[in-house]
Amino acid sequence: MFDFRAVRFPAVFTATLLVTVSSASAAQKTSRAAIVSQIDSLATAALRNGPVAGMSIAVVKGRDTVVMKGYGLADVENDVPATASTVYRIGSITKQFTSAAVMQLVEQGKVNLDDDITKYFPNFPTRGQHILVRHLLNHTSGIPSYTDIPGFGRVITLDLPHDSLLAMVGRDSLMFAPGSGFYYNNSGYYMLGVLIEQVTGQKYGDYLAQHLFEPLGLHSTYYCATAPLIKHRAQGYATDHGKLVNASYIDMGLPFAAGSLCSTVGDLVKWEHALFSGKVVSQQSLAQMTTPAKLTSNRPMPYGFGLAPDTVGGHRNVGHGGGINGFISHEEIYPDDSLTVVVLANTGPAPSQAVARNAARLVLGLPLTNGPSAPKEIALDSAQRARYVGNYSLQNPDASRIPAKVVDENGHLVLEARGQHGQLIAVGPDMFAVKGQPGARVIFTMANGRASEFLLDQGMRPLAATRVQDH
């Protein structure tokens, strides 16, 4: 794994937690001691069922630290326990730090969100399009993500200069016109790190330390280079045939401003409180960071600047996840409820998001979820199904296009692409779930009573497809 992803919906991280809590008891007023005990059970079940080496959890409600502790091992080979002080790589949670640093520069008048990126990258091929700084912040630039390029796996251990890495994506076509689509993109945040260095004259990690970590008292948050000695640093693990193994190596210069930081659960709680209380950027800047932009295509947009808004049981939250070799993280804040939850784990995959969501549900008095519930299917007759059937051209993450088609098989619509078949389940007007792929959605756009295009939404990696002439 090396995509520093925002882990909010990917199926690989929706492992079922074998914890039984009745809806009736969850809906009742639960004692604080019972909540702590049940969060402990969530963690121990995740470690047992993973297997997951270690996990640290923070749950803070107002001034009450409900849980701030570790479970399992930070270092399996040396039997070092995970604690609240264990330092984990946090992957794409890094992006909100990068975003906040950029917004500080915007407030200082040193950067403008509507600057064309050629101001900072004069040699980057924009294909005649105007790509703005804001497009880098909210993943709407159309630039392919360097972690999706097939050749990236061959350089994962190398310390590449910025120009060399950006050249990997500069040779590819844009995935879509800037501002018209959304695709979760590490290239944009890598470029924002370079922008910070150009504008400030400081190394990215040094700038964040001086302007974010030190002023806010984040004493256990670092640019997570491999060589420096970092106290309480966790080792990262993967799984192989149900057993823990050491995670594969990645040069931490490659994640850079897209996923290079490491931190503790306590520091991330402190960070969220500072960010949402106006101690990092203005409330106007925070609103831009937490509000999805409107796409020119009017497609759904799930992302602000380094943060993704969501709701759980009617409770508004804002958060992000991260995945990098050996580590899976998730954090979210419920501003209206004064609730912050952070889960960091040193095994990829680990159900960090599922644990965080259920921990929040416990505190909010909501029933727990044992994985995504199956959507209720809307029956379609043959004429209704025929509106979607046809051949399409699907855009790959590397900006190439591949054939796809929707067929009607025995009364069920099936999407065929990349040698895979997914049965579509109608769940709303022109919206379908994909059987066996929790969180995946296919959203069709209609023209003259017939589907003209669709969006394959798999969390933070939506791909667009357009209808082609049927043969």
Phi and psi in degrees as a GROMACS rama.xvg file:
@    title "Ramachandran Plot"
@    xaxis  label "Phi"
@    yaxis  label "Psi"
@TYPE xy
-154.401  46.6597  PHE-2
-112.837  -0.0632527  ASP-3
50.4788  35.1478  PHE-4
-66.1058  160.074  ARG-5
-86.8791  106.773  ALA-6
-90.8963  90.1468  VAL-7
-119.774  -34.9732  ARG-8
-132.139  -5.57318  PHE-9
-56.6215  136.973  PRO-10
-62.893  -30.6852  ALA-11
-64.0231  -19.934  VAL-12
-107.641  19.9755  PHE-13
-107.025  39.7622  THR-14
-60.169  137.46  ALA-15
-71.2787  133.946  THR-16
-95.4256  121.093  LEU-17
-83.5181  68.7858  LEU-18
-124.556  125.167  VAL-19
-100.552  117.498  THR-20
-136.425  121.818  VAL-21
-70.837  149.91  SER-22
-62.0569  -35.6373  SER-23
-63.9217  -47.0706  ALA-24
-68.8592  -35.1228  SER-25
-67.8872  -30.6232  ALA-26
-77.5063  -20.4052  ALA-27
-77.944  163.204  GLN-28
-65.4005  114.807  LYS-29
-100.027  137.458  THR-30
-68.8593  155.377  SER-31
-59.9907  -42.2316  ARG-32
-61.8685  -38.0414  ALA-33
-67.7236  -38.4921  ALA-34
-62.6088  -45.5929  ILE-35
-60.1664  -43.7925  VAL-36
-62.3952  -40.2405  SER-37
-72.8445  -33.1378  GLN-38
-65.6341  -40.1319  ILE-39
-56.8426  -40.8201  ASP-40
-67.1483  -37.9532  SER-41
-59.5366  -44.5876  LEU-42
-67.1966  -47.1623  ALA-43
-66.0441  -34.0738  THR-44
-66.4655  -39.9357  ALA-45
-63.7322  -42.1369  ALA-46
-65.0412  -42.3723  LEU-47
-70.0489  -43.4109  ARG-48
-82.0681  -17.3979  ASN-49
-59.6032  -73.158  GLY-50
-70.9912  152.471  PRO-51
-123.297  131.979  VAL-52
-65.8591  -55.1043  ALA-53
-151.788  163.162  GLY-54
-156.752  140.045  MET-55
-121.283  141.624  SER-56
-132.701  135.55  ILE-57
-125.603  129.759  ALA-58
-130.95  114.159  VAL-59
-125.995  123.049  VAL-60
-115.091  107.896  LYS-61
61.8894  -123.569  GLY-62
-95.4309  3.81528  ARG-63
-96.3455  114.94  ASP-64
-83.6923  97.7237  THR-65
-68.7968  -47.9183  VAL-66
-141.315  136.76  VAL-67
-153.947  86.9435  MET-68
-158.562  172.015  LYS-69
-115.786  159.835  GLY-70
-137.106  143.726  TYR-71
73.7513  -147.962  GLY-72
-122.325  134.189  LEU-73
-79.2126  -28.0951  ALA-74
-141.412  104.623  ASP-75
-67.5514  -42.1341  VAL-76
-67.3465  -25.5162  GLU-77
-112.322  11.4217  ASN-78
53.7783  43.8922  ASP-79
-93.954  119.656  VAL-80
-67.4473  148.032  PRO-81
-78.8385  138.304  ALA-82
-133.569  -177.723  THR-83
-67.2245  -19.403  ALA-84
-93.694  -1.44555  SER-85
-64.8923  134.923  THR-86
-99.0031  123.107  VAL-87
-116.658  148.705  TYR-88
-66.3438  134.26  ARG-89
-110.268  4.51089  ILE-90
54.1196  -128.838  GLY-91
-74.7604  -4.02147  SER-92
-61.0813  -21.7552  ILE-93
-52.1398  -34.7159  THR-94
-59.3165  -34.559  LYS-95
-71.7489  -27.4063  GLN-96
-68.4358  -43.2398  PHE-97
-61.4141  -45.4493  THR-98
-60.6246  -44.6431  SER-99
-63.1151  -40.0098  ALA-100
-63.104  -41.4507  ALA-101
-64.1817  -43.0136  VAL-102
-65.8855  -32.1559  MET-103
-61.7765  -42.111  GLN-104
-67.4194  -33.4174  LEU-105
-64.3584  -44.7596  VAL-106
-64.0419  -28.7286  GLU-107
-84.3466  -1.76725  GLN-108
77.2916  13.6206  GLY-109
-90.7561  -17.3628  LYS-110
-139.29  145.607  VAL-111
-118.676  134.418  ASN-112
-60.2301  -25.0026  LEU-113
-98.3223  13.0081  ASP-114
-62.6967  135.36  ASP-115
-71.2393  139.286  ASP-116
-65.7744  -16.3706  ILE-117
-65.8926  -16.1614  THR-118
-63.3116  -32.4659  LYS-119
-106.293  -23.6346  TYR-120
-130.993  71.4139  PHE-121
-61.5158  -22.5419  PRO-122
-99.7687  1.82574  ASN-123
-77.123  128.672  PHE-124
-75.0404  105.791  PRO-125
-92.22  3.68873  THR-126
57.0881  33.3133  ARG-127
79.3375  3.92373  GLY-128
-97.9727  155.966  GLN-129
-97.8203  103.449  HIS-130
-99.6162  123.286  ILE-131
-102.613  163.201  LEU-132
-57.7566  -40.8476  VAL-133
-61.9204  -30.9921  ARG-134
-65.8648  -33.3429  HIS-135
-68.1137  -36.7668  LEU-136
-70.0793  -34.6736  LEU-137
-113.664  20.3195  ASN-138
63.6812  33.9479  HIS-139
-115.847  18.2097  THR-140
-74.7711  -27.0422  SER-141
83.9868  -5.43559  GLY-142
-70.1619  132.449  ILE-143
-61.5934  148.98  PRO-144
-81.5013  128.483  SER-145
-63.5041  -25.1589  TYR-146
-75.6739  -8.41701  THR-147
-97.4273  -8.9957  ASP-148
-75.0643  130.699  ILE-149
-50.5737  -36.8267  PRO-150
-73.8309  -7.99966  GLY-151
-63.8262  -35.0549  PHE-152
-60.4454  -24.2165  GLY-153
-81.8751  -14.2436  ARG-154
-115.922  9.60074  VAL-155
-62.3686  -23.3645  ILE-156
-97.3653  2.1799  THR-157
-97.2442  149.985  LEU-158
-93.0114  88.1989  ASP-159
-86.6956  137.04  LEU-160
-62.9337  156.541  PRO-161
-54.8857  -45.4317  HIS-162
-61.0065  -37.6542  ASP-163
-68.4  -41.0347  SER-164
-68.5977  -44.6243  LEU-165
-65.744  -27.4276  LEU-166
-63.7558  -25.1714  ALA-167
-64.5362  -33.3096  MET-168
-98.5979  -21.3972  VAL-169
-65.466  -23.8399  GLY-170
-81.6315  -12.2069  ARG-171
-93.3005  156.679  ASP-172
-71.2781  158.187  SER-173
-69.0739  146.654  LEU-174
-73.3805  -30.5204  MET-175
-163.703  167.526  PHE-176
-64.595  134.875  ALA-177
-53.038  131.475  PRO-178
88.2794  -7.61606  GLY-179
-96.9337  -19.3067  SER-180
-141.842  169.949  GLY-181
-126.556  130.996  PHE-182
-150.879  119.519  TYR-183
-57.3704  123.353  TYR-184
-140.333  111.668  ASN-185
-73.5607  -24.1055  ASN-186
-59.6412  -43.0396  SER-187
-59.3526  -43.1198  GLY-188
-75.6556  -30.5408  TYR-189
-60.2466  -44.4846  TYR-190
-65.4635  -35.443  MET-191
-64.3635  -34.8757  LEU-192
-64.0627  -41.3382  GLY-193
-64.366  -40.8446  VAL-194
-58.4615  -45.4895  LEU-195
-58.2192  -42.7747  ILE-196
-65.1777  -40.519  GLU-197
-65.6536  -43.627  GLN-198
-73.61  -37.1984  VAL-199
-96.177  -18.9823  THR-200
73.5192  11.7907  GLY-201
-116.681  155.016  GLN-202
-63.2714  145.619  LYS-203
-51.6164  -51.3297  TYR-204
-62.9988  -38.618  GLY-205
-66.9148  -40.1644  ASP-206
-63.9314  -45.3894  TYR-207
-63.776  -39.089  LEU-208
-61.5268  -43.2815  ALA-209
-75.235  -36.5545  GLN-210
-104.68  -13.2485  HIS-211
-124.673  -58.4283  LEU-212
-63.6875  -54.4688  PHE-213
-66.2994  -47.8621  GLU-214
-61.1613  -30.3051  PRO-215
-94.6772  0.143077  LEU-216
71.3287  31.2339  GLY-217
-88.848  79.3437  LEU-218
-79.3522  -8.78422  HIS-219
-120.885  27.3275  SER-220
-115.62  130.016  THR-221
-142.148  157.582  TYR-222
-72.9844  117.003  TYR-223
-88.8507  55.9419  CYS-224
-62.847  153.989  ALA-225
-73.3907  -38.8534  THR-226
-70.1765  -44.3477  ALA-227
-62.478  149.013  PRO-228
-80.3909  123.413  LEU-229
-121.101  117.402  ILE-230
-59.3692  137.052  LYS-231
66.4977  22.2705  HIS-232
-71.1725  131.231  ARG-233
-79.3175  149.969  ALA-234
-88.2288  148.396  GLN-235
-100.466  145.6  GLY-236
-133.251  156.254  TYR-237
-123.45  -178.528  ALA-238
-122.662  146.355  THR-239
-140.089  112.198  ASP-240
52.6506  44.2697  HIS-241
80.0586  7.4706  GLY-242
-123.405  148.987  LYS-243
-72.6847  139.019  LEU-244
-136.935  161.634  VAL-245
-67.0327  139.183  ASN-246
-68.3502  153.34  ALA-247
-68.8896  154.78  SER-248
-79.5225  143.147  TYR-249
-137.261  134.1  ILE-250
-70.9917  123.291  ASP-251
-73.7075  -1.91667  MET-252
-74.0252  -20.871  GLY-253
-73.235  -43.2606  LEU-254
-64.6727  -39.3944  PRO-255
47.055  -132.205  PHE-256
-74.1083  -3.4238  ALA-257
-92.5029  -18.5186  ALA-258
-176.368  32.345  GLY-259
-99.7706  -1.40615  SER-260
-88.2485  159.103  LEU-261
-132.758  154.889  CYS-262
-163.607  -176.782  SER-263
-116.879  165.815  THR-264
-64.2673  -36.8247  VAL-265
-66.3149  -42.8375  GLY-266
-64.7683  -37.211  ASP-267
-70.9435  -33.0673  LEU-268
-63.6885  -46.7397  VAL-269
-59.5525  -41.1781  LYS-270
-61.4843  -48.5148  TRP-271
-61.9712  -41.1652  GLU-272
-63.7189  -41.3021  HIS-273
-66.1544  -43.0115  ALA-274
-62.7083  -45.6108  LEU-275
-84.2537  -6.45188  PHE-276
-102.443  7.10463  SER-277
84.5183  14.944  GLY-278
-87.9054  -8.30254  LYS-279
-109.192  -54.4924  VAL-280
-135.176  168.837  VAL-281
-67.753  162.893  SER-282
-63.8469  -31.4303  GLN-283
-65.2063  -42.1742  GLN-284
-67.033  -40.6188  SER-285
-61.7062  -38.4783  LEU-286
-61.5134  -39.0605  ALA-287
-68.3188  -35.0141  GLN-288
-67.8638  -27.9181  MET-289
-110.551  5.5618  THR-290
-116.523  123.09  THR-291
-62.6607  138.352  PRO-292
-75.6188  160.424  ALA-293
-91.1542  121.739  LYS-294
-75.29  148.42  LEU-295
-65.1031  -22.5956  THR-296
-85.8635  -6.92936  SER-297
64.6794  16.1375  ASN-298
-73.3762  160.526  ARG-299
-61.509  141.631  PRO-300
-128.444  115.596  MET-301
-100.467  12.509  PRO-302
-141.006  143.22  TYR-303
-98.7902  -125.257  GLY-304
-111.855  92.9941  PHE-305
77.0907  5.77737  GLY-306
-142.821  151.368  LEU-307
-125.561  118.627  ALA-308
-76.3103  151.746  PRO-309
-160.029  177.271  ASP-310
-136.268  147.611  THR-311
-130.907  113.071  VAL-312
56.1764  35.7682  GLY-313
83.8621  -0.884872  GLY-314
-98.1043  123.343  HIS-315
-69.2106  135.03  ARG-316
-141.129  162.351  ASN-317
-136.57  132.331  VAL-318
-164.739  -167.426  GLY-319
-166.977  157.03  HIS-320
-123.306  175.377  GLY-321
-154.19  141.338  GLY-322
-136.527  127.483  GLY-323
-148.091  157.629  ILE-324
-39.0586  111.68  ASN-325
88.7923  0.213241  GLY-326
-144.635  139.918  PHE-327
-133.507  128.995  ILE-328
-130.093  157.66  SER-329
-155.842  135.196  HIS-330
-140.433  148.687  GLU-331
-157.849  149.439  GLU-332
-121.187  139.189  ILE-333
-108.805  90.0283  TYR-334
-59.1405  -38.5131  PRO-335
-73.1449  -17.8736  ASP-336
-109.594  2.33936  ASP-337
52.0872  42.3605  SER-338
-120.571  131.608  LEU-339
-127.955  133.135  THR-340
-129.277  130.727  VAL-341
-131.773  130.686  VAL-342
-129.741  121.09  VAL-343
-120.614  135.068  LEU-344
-135.028  148.879  ALA-345
-108.135  38.8575  ASN-346
-144.296  131.992  THR-347
-114.852  120.384  GLY-348
-87.8632  155.878  PRO-349
-141.453  146.223  ALA-350
-82.9671  53.0828  PRO-351
-62.2777  -41.1293  SER-352
-65.1793  -43.8449  GLN-353
-61.9028  -41.1315  ALA-354
-64.8256  -44.5542  VAL-355
-62.039  -44.718  ALA-356
-64.2838  -42.323  ARG-357
-71.0641  -32.9446  ASN-358
-63.2124  -42.0583  ALA-359
-64.0422  -41.4928  ALA-360
-61.3364  -38.5545  ARG-361
-60.2267  -46.296  LEU-362
-68.2859  -36.125  VAL-363
-83.3632  -2.12771  LEU-364
74.6266  27.0378  GLY-365
-100.953  152.551  LEU-366
-65.4287  145.807  PRO-367
-72.8207  157.612  LEU-368
-115.685  129.907  THR-369
-96.0588  60.852  ASN-370
92.5304  167.36  GLY-371
-63.533  135.458  PRO-372
-79.959  150.137  SER-373
-70.3486  131.817  ALA-374
-69.2801  150.715  PRO-375
-78.015  127.079  LYS-376
-83.9559  137.445  GLU-377
-96.7865  125.736  ILE-378
-72.3585  135.856  ALA-379
-120.519  137.384  LEU-380
-83.7982  175.998  ASP-381
-62.0714  -37.0116  SER-382
-67.4711  -38.745  ALA-383
-67.4818  -40.5976  GLN-384
-65.0377  -34.3227  ARG-385
-63.4888  -21.5929  ALA-386
-65.6675  -24.9309  ARG-387
-101.085  -18.74  TYR-388
-66.1651  138.223  VAL-389
154.348  -177.607  GLY-390
-96.912  141.692  ASN-391
-135.443  161.205  TYR-392
-113.906  114.585  SER-393
-99.9125  132.53  LEU-394
-84.3577  125.553  GLN-395
-76.5802  161.556  ASN-396
-58.8426  -26.3878  PRO-397
-88.7435  14.6413  ASP-398
78.4849  -2.52726  ALA-399
-78.0183  169.773  SER-400
-123.424  144.777  ARG-401
-131.316  153.216  ILE-402
-72.832  144.802  PRO-403
-143.116  159.202  ALA-404
-152.143  154.289  LYS-405
-113.057  125.245  VAL-406
-123.705  158.556  VAL-407
-104.265  109.076  ASP-408
-115.97  110.965  GLU-409
52.9268  41.9755  ASN-410
84.5356  8.26653  GLY-411
-127.64  136.207  HIS-412
-76.7357  137.406  LEU-413
-130.695  130.632  VAL-414
-95.9099  125.404  LEU-415
-115.681  122.786  GLU-416
-162.558  144.915  ALA-417
55.8734  32.5513  ARG-418
74.3631  9.96393  GLY-419
-116.248  155.211  GLN-420
-125.514  130.504  HIS-421
-131.117  123.17  GLY-422
-74.6654  131.191  GLN-423
-92.4869  134.369  LEU-424
-116.897  115.048  ILE-425
-66.7178  124.458  ALA-426
-125.708  -5.27641  VAL-427
-173.378  178.939  GLY-428
-58.6298  112.491  PRO-429
58.3668  23.104  ASP-430
-123.913  135.125  MET-431
-132.137  142.587  PHE-432
-88.335  165.783  ALA-433
-114.31  120.823  VAL-434
-58.6714  128.633  LYS-435
82.1146  3.06466  GLY-436
-127.054  83.0946  GLN-437
-54.8552  134.117  PRO-438
87.9218  -17.6807  GLY-439
-76.4239  141.155  ALA-440
-136.94  145.187  ARG-441
-119.291  118.169  VAL-442
-115.904  117.622  ILE-443
-93.3491  146.092  PHE-444
-106.138  129.95  THR-445
-103.267  146.774  MET-446
-144.06  120.706  ALA-447
56.5785  41.6817  ASN-448
75.8402  13.3277  GLY-449
-140.677  142.878  ARG-450
-64.8975  128.979  ALA-451
-104.499  -23.6834  SER-452
-162.097  168.021  GLU-453
-146.041  159.528  PHE-454
-115.535  119.664  LEU-455
-90.827  102.679  LEU-456
-101.148  108.68  ASP-457
-114.543  52.4218  GLN-458
89.7518  -114.259  GLY-459
-95.8803  11.5823  MET-460
-127.272  59.6796  ARG-461
-71.9181  142.364  PRO-462
-123.431  136.56  LEU-463
-96.4899  147.021  ALA-464
-137.232  141.979  ALA-465
-118.836  146.911  THR-466
-69.2471  140.091  ARG-467
-116.913  165.666  VAL-468
-58.9404  124.776  GLN-469
-68.7567  140.78  ASP-470
